[in-house]
Amino acid sequence: MKRRTFLKNAATVSAISILKPSSVFSYKANSAVQLGLIGCGNRGTAVISSISANTNTNIVAMADIFDDKLQTARPVLNKLNANKKFAEIKSTSIYQGSNAYMKLLENKDVDAVQISSPAYSHPGFLEAAVAAGKHVYCEKPVAPDVTGCKKVLAIGEKLNGKQSVAIGFQIRHASPYVEMVKRVQQGDIGDLITVQLYYFSSGTEIHPFKNVSDDEFRIRNHYHFQALSGGILLDQGIHMIDVCNWALKGHALQAFGKGGSKDGPGVGDTWNNYQVLYQYPDNINVSIHSTQIGPSFGDVCCRFVGTTGIAEAHYSGGVFINGKNPWDSGVARSEAKLTPEQTASGVFLSSLHDADANKEIAFINSIQSGNYLNEIKQGAESTLTAITGRMAAESKKEMTWDEVLASNERLDPKLNLAQFDKK
């Protein structure tokens, strides 16, 4: 993900021509939703490619702080449109620089926006997009810090069912996980005792850009800087935290943790390993182990342990329940190549095989039907749960949910974004 810029202050929003959603979003049967992309790096391009493939959408605008990202993404997005017999993106609807996102939001042809910029920009971009009357698909986390999460929560409280805002937690739409969580919640593993979560990732490379400012280097390598990305618990471990919050219908009450950056890349200030113990309501203890190091990607798993069974879900390795009420999703438990017979019968290696498509279809359908989504609260609570674990580990003391909220933690990226504007 190469993701850019943020709203400098709330006053900037007033520069947008505010439109009433009721007057903007009036769809005829089978008409395409006009989509704009903010943040045109690898992640943004991949997600909008999936949205285009799975939904009735036409990409009409794009914005990024860096021109090379726009030039790389432009032919990809134009080809997506061509595949659906839509026109290329107009040159006048391609925006570059620190205010590119604002210019895109002023484009009256845009119905909905995808925000795939770095995490530090999410609260400001989301605020501006909602103020402009746009529907929003925003990547996770909602913010890298507490003050950003509070800002996003306030935005969610003002939506009033007039716009859709989806947060990029696709696993909640993965069919195997949906069924497993339903079975856990209905008591198929008995009373829940404890939960084990882990996300073992390979390391993230450093892009060695030469002859660039420190700000540009940090933005292009934002995963390695906590004020820009939030760190690995908010970037990767948060996916399992979100599944846990979903299954337990709540968020952590307190946390204690350890971690560090042993054998890290020597660039930035993010940690590459966390081990956090959370306590949830009903005295349910939850552990998470999150790492981002080395050349090999490991396992990603959530395991719910109850009095009569264990429910387990892996990205690749099956989704199933063992115990009194056994169940299997049909996702292969081995990474061995599927036989033709298994493929024909619908067996998958990945438990996320339909997650992206289901998520994207739900978002676009909500716009076309008028049954708008508001995923801000669940997105903010999962982000704040991850922040609670991060703060507990880094402070080396137990942190409660209330203490974290009261901290008003603010991570300042200290960026001079005006330097990226063309003179």
Protein Blocks (a to p, Z undefined) as FASTA:
>chain_A
ZZedddfbfklmmmpccddfklmmccdehiacddddehjafklmmmmmmmmmmmccddfb
dcdfblklmmmmmmmmmmmmmmnopacddfklccedjklmmmmmmpmkbmbdcdfbdfkl
mmmmmmmmmmnopacdddddfbfbfklmmmmmmmmmmnnopaccddfdfklmgmklmmmm
mmmmnopnopafbdcdddddddddddddehiafklmmmmmmmmpmklnnpamlmmmmmmm
mmmmmmnopacfbdcddddjehiehiajbdfbdcdddddehhiacddddddedjbdcddd
dddddfkbccdddfbgpjadedjkgcdehiafbfbdcdfklmmnopafbfklmmmmmmmm
mmmmmmmnopacdfklmmmmmmmmmmmmmmmmmnopacdfklmmmnopacdehiafklmp
cZZ
